[in-house]
């Protein structure tokens, strides 16, 4: 069951292009495929758990996925 979730999470990330990530004080924003998101937003069934200048942490169920900005 966990393998299915991991495969689903990887598939959900396939079409995502992380363009920019910015943190301004308490607020953080990420641009993915031309749209702006904040921590706590959902994209392709993935929760944006945290946004750093260099990486974005997504969560799907118990699976955590870290993706670099610009990838």
C-alpha positions as CSV (number, residue, x, y, z in Angstrom):
1,X,0.0,0.0,0.0
2,X,2.8,2.4,0.9
3,X,4.5,1.7,-2.5
4,X,1.4,2.7,-4.3
5,X,1.3,6.0,-2.4
6,X,5.0,6.6,-3.2
7,X,4.4,5.9,-6.9
8,X,1.4,8.1,-6.9
9,X,3.4,10.9,-5.2
10,X,6.2,10.6,-7.8
11,X,3.6,10.7,-10.6
12,X,2.0,13.8,-9.1
13,X,5.4,15.6,-9.2
14,X,6.3,14.7,-12.8
15,X,4.5,17.6,-14.4
16,X,5.5,20.2,-11.8
17,X,8.1,22.8,-12.7
18,X,9.2,24.7,-9.6
19,X,10.2,28.1,-10.9
20,X,10.9,30.3,-7.9
21,X,10.6,30.2,-4.1
22,X,10.7,33.3,-1.9
23,X,10.4,33.8,1.9
24,X,9.5,37.2,3.2
25,X,9.4,37.2,7.0
26,X,6.7,34.7,8.1
27,X,5.3,34.2,4.5
28,X,6.7,31.9,1.9
29,X,5.6,31.6,-1.7
30,X,6.5,29.2,-4.5
31,X,5.8,29.5,-8.2
32,X,5.0,26.2,-9.8
33,X,3.9,25.9,-13.5
34,X,3.3,29.7,-13.5
35,X,1.0,29.6,-10.4
36,X,1.8,31.0,-7.0
37,X,1.3,28.8,-3.9
38,X,1.9,29.1,-0.1
39,X,2.7,26.6,2.6
40,X,-0.4,24.5,3.3
41,X,-1.7,24.7,-0.3
42,X,-2.5,21.5,-2.3
43,X,-1.3,20.8,-5.8
44,X,-1.9,17.5,-7.6
45,X,-2.9,15.9,-4.2
46,X,0.4,17.0,-2.7
47,X,0.5,19.2,0.4
48,X,3.1,22.0,0.2
49,X,4.6,21.4,3.7
50,X,7.4,23.9,3.6
51,X,9.1,26.4,1.2
52,X,12.7,27.3,1.4
53,X,14.7,29.3,-1.1
54,X,16.4,26.2,-2.4
55,X,13.9,23.4,-1.9
56,X,10.2,22.6,-1.5
57,X,8.9,19.9,0.8
58,X,5.7,18.1,-0.3
59,X,3.7,15.6,1.7
60,X,1.3,12.9,0.5
61,X,0.0,10.7,3.3
62,X,3.1,9.5,5.2
63,X,5.4,10.2,2.3
64,X,7.6,13.3,2.3
65,X,9.1,14.5,-1.0
66,X,11.8,17.2,-1.3
67,X,12.2,18.9,-4.7
68,X,14.8,21.5,-5.5
69,X,13.8,24.8,-6.9
70,X,14.5,25.0,-10.6
71,X,13.7,21.3,-11.2
